[in-house]
Amino acid sequence: MGDLAHALADTLAALGSRRCMCNPGQDVVAVIDALEGSMGTTMFPTEVGAGFAADGYRRVDPRGTDLPVCVVTGKAGAAHLALPLENAFADGVGMLAVTGRCTVELATVSVANVDIGDNTSKGLPEVVNAFELACTPPQGPALVTLDRTAQYGPAEAAPRELTFGHRDPSPRDVEQATDIIASAERPLILLGTGCLSGDVEGLREAVTAIGIPCVTSMPARGVVDEELEQCLGPAGMRGKAAANDALRGADAVLAAGCSLSHLTVPVGALDGTRVFRVDVRGQADADTDAAAFVTATLHAVDEREPWVRADGPLVYEGSFAAPVAVSSIMDTLRPGDCHVYDVGAFSMWACAAGTVREPGSFLMPHNVYPLGYAVPGAIGALMRGTRERIVAVCGDGGFVASLATLPMAAEHDITIVVLDDGGMDIIRQRQVERGLSTLTSHLPRTDPVALARGCGIESVRVDRREDLVAQLEGAGRGALLVHCRLERGPRILGALDGNNFKVRDGSG
Ligand SMILES: Cc1ncc(C[n+]2csc(CCOP(=O)(O)OP(=O)(O)O)c2C)c(N)n1
């Protein structure tokens, strides 16, 4: 019999994990050492960086059992991991976190919680169960906690054949959904992140073949090709006007893998609408492949002419401020690329801009909006190896928040765009609206170009839209930082949906 560290590493590798993101400490050094022998293991300078990288790794392609393993030490390490775990839990991103002891209650932001403590012989079968939960939709982080001494205690690997995988849609449920959609005058399909981990290819074919309009949640952007006439794009708070109009106007909605939160469904939009839901946490049909369910339903109904039209492309015009910079970046998004967004006023403009054609090409945390996500998230997405060109987009605030991870970018084919409007604009806008002091939306001055060069990253400064586009078109090999000096952007309206998303003069 070997020790727990090796038994755990062997078990996780046998289940399908290929990557470990870690930040070491005494509680987990032996675990990390064992994982190094079983999978690609990368040290991140902070636990937050490791956690966001694990998130980006899984978010870019949430299928299968290649669950990222995020290992941090107890107390300080585990406390730092609270933010990435909260973010992953809220957005349904699977990962397996292994930590030492901590009084911060991380179990509340995990889909499964295994406290191995010092009982090394009993814990591993439970870890396998937790692993399975973490990668089965609706996914989320699973947490394994151990005592420092446990790493060295005796244990045997406990892999087993995972029953992982979705249940095939039940014919009875499909029939019911088909009846609802077929008898509707204005049917609509609402696709959430649950669809991303299922049979996406089948879904894309079915949506293309049958003209029933569909909308997506923001994080599911790209699950079907937004260039399709019947794809109205993302709905919700920052979504497209046509998508929200369709939600309000539909008389029947098949909602698949979507939580129907206020971020996706405008308040009251579905009142009085017949809604059939599939693959949602807590529902009886929770483990159904949501994508396959929609596919089966679409194949059972007749082809239709769409009853709503998509918006034309959203064009932001004006000076080199956030809407113009962000829409220019979105216009360079090609199949095979992945753009990873941080949070800020600038990112709001990205939500309804551009055309997202494939899943895994537009990553933006949706519920928690954690500042500093983009750079480590992009490094994680790159490690998954499924996308060709990776671009991290952040504001000057997000850039500073992720500085600890910047040196790591030097070793990767990654482009970082820093949209620098000289402060934290989203905060400033709220402060101005409420007549508050704007002192705390200022940032200490930094020079992203000099900082990046100091880390061995090629770096340029641009002041014009054309120069930004030229840099992005040419990017892809090696690390590059593009520092955009922006004018202050127009005010983000307190918007409930894309209808309100119009560029206005002035910055009030
Ligand atoms: C970890 C964390 N801390 C604080 C916040 C609140 N917050 C949201 S956006 C933001 C500032 C963004 O500034 P910047 O990156 O410069 O983008 P801008 O708004 O200027 O476009 C802050 C502090 C957050 N979302 N996450």
The ligand as a Tripos MOL2 file, in Angstrom:
@<TRIPOS>MOLECULE
LIG
   26    27     1     0     0
SMALL
NO_CHARGES

@<TRIPOS>ATOM
      1 C1        -12.4070   40.7820   -6.7750 C.3       1 LIG1
      2 C2        -13.2880   41.9420   -7.0860 C.ar      1 LIG1
      3 N1        -13.1450   43.0870   -6.4140 N.ar      1 LIG1
      4 C3        -13.9240   44.1610   -6.7090 C.ar      1 LIG1
      5 C4        -14.8850   44.0700   -7.6790 C.ar      1 LIG1
      6 C5        -15.7500   45.2800   -8.0210 C.3       1 LIG1
      7 N2        -15.3400   45.7900   -9.3430 N.ar      1 LIG1
      8 C6        -15.9880   45.4480  -10.4710 C.ar      1 LIG1
      9 S1        -15.3360   46.1470  -11.8220 S.2       1 LIG1
     10 C7        -14.1890   46.9800  -10.9250 C.ar      1 LIG1
     11 C8        -13.2070   47.9250  -11.5600 C.3       1 LIG1
     12 C9        -12.9170   47.6760  -13.0060 C.3       1 LIG1
     13 O1        -12.0060   48.6500  -13.4520 O.3       1 LIG1
     14 P1        -11.2300   48.4600  -14.8160 P.3       1 LIG1
     15 O2        -10.6210   47.1230  -14.8820 O.co2     1 LIG1
     16 O3        -10.2860   49.6020  -14.9740 O.co2     1 LIG1
     17 O4        -12.3920   48.5170  -15.9180 O.3       1 LIG1
     18 P2        -13.3180   49.7760  -16.3280 P.3       1 LIG1
     19 O5        -14.5240   49.7280  -15.4420 O.co2     1 LIG1
     20 O6        -12.5160   51.0230  -16.1550 O.co2     1 LIG1
     21 O7        -13.6840   49.5410  -17.7650 O.co2     1 LIG1
     22 C10       -14.2950   46.6670   -9.5650 C.ar      1 LIG1
     23 C11       -13.4180   47.2150   -8.4990 C.3       1 LIG1
     24 C12       -15.0190   42.8400   -8.3460 C.ar      1 LIG1
     25 N3        -15.9310   42.6520   -9.3030 N.pl3     1 LIG1
     26 N4        -14.2200   41.8040   -8.0490 N.ar      1 LIG1
@<TRIPOS>BOND
     1     1     2 1
     2     2     3 ar
     3     2    26 ar
     4     3     4 ar
     5     4     5 ar
     6     5     6 1
     7     5    24 ar
     8     6     7 1
     9     7     8 ar
    10     7    22 ar
    11     8     9 ar
    12     9    10 ar
    13    10    11 1
    14    10    22 ar
    15    11    12 1
    16    12    13 1
    17    13    14 1
    18    14    15 2
    19    14    16 1
    20    14    17 1
    21    17    18 1
    22    18    19 2
    23    18    20 1
    24    18    21 1
    25    22    23 1
    26    24    25 1
    27    24    26 ar
@<TRIPOS>SUBSTRUCTURE
     1 LIG1         1 GROUP 0 **** ****
